[in-house]
């Protein structure tokens, strides 16, 4: 790797954007300072007030649950005596038992998980890093410089950045990165916005590496991220894809990013660790993932031209390609030690649009996976993959009934709904809270409770709405002001 120092920003503004000093700074010192800053506890006084308020509400609800246990039980018994009540009671007990059994199963798998250690430079495969960009602005510049500054052998890595018809100054920042990185970076500008798949498709068809790595253009990688990400391919010929470990880059910028940081940590470091133990990570994230070249090329045309109910699929490209690689019989792994920090929504509108897009993709790809999961699609035990898929379907199938039940209870017995729901949150969200607190920070871990309450009252409608609008393919979160 070239020893020529790169120009890195020494400060970030409120949107995590660099200020670009003219002087060349010490890369290692700045990198260490940057990652230490975004990894530390960043709770403000108002955040602590919200956390204390959350705990007070949950403790109050739990105390009320026991104080009014007779009244609550009497109401439930009177309701259960009806036919509909009996059905809901049986279904609720079965769902609870199933979820607890599945959680215990994931915990056993999680305890067995170990990330693959990085291999020596001489064993690392050649790598093509593809960065699709759309209306990203100057953050794409920082993304590209962080990739080039990885401790991956420069003669084994090429970087391709594709501007997908951006309407802002993204292309200008790509040109600036090209001036700094020279031949290490290839840039391409699509004349119009065609979607993320087509931007990635350009990289897949022009890249020469044995391994394709995809990185979102609003993401920053650590120095050893790339080598850790591709190391599982070296000693495991059955490995077709690897998921990176995604954390929040802009968690200092409001309560929503801070809550999502806790949620992401549990989703990746617990759930995907468990899935990796059985070689069936269901989704390799767009923020950071690696794919074996031949696995991608074998399904590339099907992937880029994928349709759902006759409409071209413009969303869920990460889950779709993961499915197609699993279908070929490959294993899909997770590398906890391959860290990427990515920007996520900071306000409610952008958040619900992102979650809605994910839910629609989940429904579509559950259907796609169901077409091969119950066949002998690979030589090793396939029942583990089927079990994961079944639990995905459980969440989808019961989304509408649960939503209807919630609405019923809100109007029929609002006080019973509040007490029981909040008590349930206090019990089950404690799992995420304790997981995060034990590994990272106790204070931030309490945001697991806050996010659960926020989801219950502000986001619970998303899975149901995604089901009835699954055919829609809008990206939703990349429009500029004034765009439809």
Buried (B, 14 or more C-beta within 10 A) or exposed (E): BEEEEBBBBBEBEEEBBBEBEEEEBEBEEBBEEBBEEBBEEBBEEEBEEBBEEBBEBBEEBBEBBEEBEEEBEEBBEEBBEEEEBEEBEEBEEEBEEEBEEBBEBBEEBBEEBEBBEBBEEEEBBBBBBBBBBBBBBBBBBBBBBBBBBBBBBEEBBBBBBBBBBBEEBBBBBBBBBBEBBEEBBBBBBBEEBBBBBBBBBBBBEBBEBBBBBBBBBBBBBBBBBBBBBBBBBBEBEBBBBBBBBBBBBBBBBBBBBBBBBBBBBBBBBBBBBBBBBBBBBBBBBBBBBBBBBEBBEBBBEEBBEBEBEEEEBBBBBBBBBBBBBBBBBBBBBBBBBBBBBBBBBBEEEBBBBBBBBBBBBBBBBBBBBBEBBBEEBBEEEBEBBBBBBBBBBBBBEBBBBBBEBBEBBEEEBEEBBBBBBBBBBBEBBBBBBEBBBEEBBEBBBBBBBBBBBBBBEEBBBBBBBBBEEBEBBBBBBBBEEEEE
